[in-house]
Amino acid sequence: MINSPAEGRICRFLGDISYPLYLVHYPLVYLYVAWISNNNGISVAGAWPFALLILAGSIALGYTALKWYDEPVRKWLRKKWA
């Protein structure tokens, strides 16, 4: 149950971004794993800033994919097939 408008916006955002995020995060995870394997002996304290950067980059790229590709294509398909 959603108790406030802010919770509704958060749930809507997370629902909208879930599929584009699923599609774009994989290459970024590969970059992170490659970076970890190239920096042998890196500690968790040294790796977490890069992990946060990957997280933020994944969300930004997923949001961009949502707004520039997913929503326009869905709108076009709705017009074409409705």
C-alpha positions in Angstrom: 0.0 0.0 0.0 1.3 3.4 -1.0 0.9 5.9 1.8 2.1 9.2 0.2 2.6 10.8 -3.2 6.4 10.6 -2.7 6.2 6.8 -2.2 4.0 6.6 -5.4 6.6 8.5 -7.4 9.4 6.4 -6.1 7.6 3.2 -6.9 6.7 4.4 -10.4 10.3 5.4 -11.1 11.6 2.1 -9.9 9.0 0.2 -12.0 9.7 2.3 -15.1 13.5 2.0 -14.9 13.6 -1.7 -14.0 13.7 -3.1 -17.5 16.0 -0.6 -19.1 18.3 -0.9 -16.1 18.3 -4.7 -16.5 19.4 -4.3 -20.1 22.2 -1.7 -19.6 23.8 -2.8 -16.4 25.5 -5.9 -17.7 28.3 -4.2 -19.7 29.0 -1.9 -16.7 29.3 -4.9 -14.4 31.8 -6.4 -16.8 33.8 -3.2 -16.6 33.8 -3.4 -12.9 34.9 -7.0 -12.8 37.7 -6.3 -15.3 38.8 -3.3 -13.2 38.9 -5.5 -10.1 40.9 -8.3 -11.9 43.4 -5.7 -13.2 44.0 -4.2 -9.8 45.1 -7.3 -7.8 45.0 -6.8 -4.1 42.6 -3.9 -4.1 40.7 -3.7 -0.8 37.0 -3.2 -0.3 37.7 0.4 0.8 39.5 1.0 -2.4 36.9 -0.6 -4.6 33.6 0.8 -3.2 33.9 4.3 -4.8 34.2 2.6 -8.3 31.2 0.4 -7.4 29.1 3.4 -6.5 30.2 5.0 -9.8 29.0 1.9 -11.6 25.7 1.9 -9.7 25.1 5.6 -10.5 26.2 5.1 -14.1 23.8 2.2 -14.5 20.9 4.2 -13.2 21.7 7.2 -15.4 22.2 5.0 -18.5 19.0 3.1 -17.7 17.0 6.3 -17.3 18.5 7.6 -20.6 17.4 4.4 -22.3 14.0 4.8 -20.8 13.4 8.3 -22.0 15.2 8.3 -25.4 14.3 4.8 -26.5 11.8 2.8 -24.5 9.1 5.3 -24.0 9.3 6.7 -27.6 9.2 3.2 -29.1 6.2 2.3 -26.9 4.4 5.5 -27.9 5.1 4.8 -31.6 3.9 1.1 -31.3 0.7 2.3 -29.5 -0.1 4.7 -32.3 0.7 2.1 -35.0 -1.2 -0.8 -33.5 -4.1 0.9 -31.7 
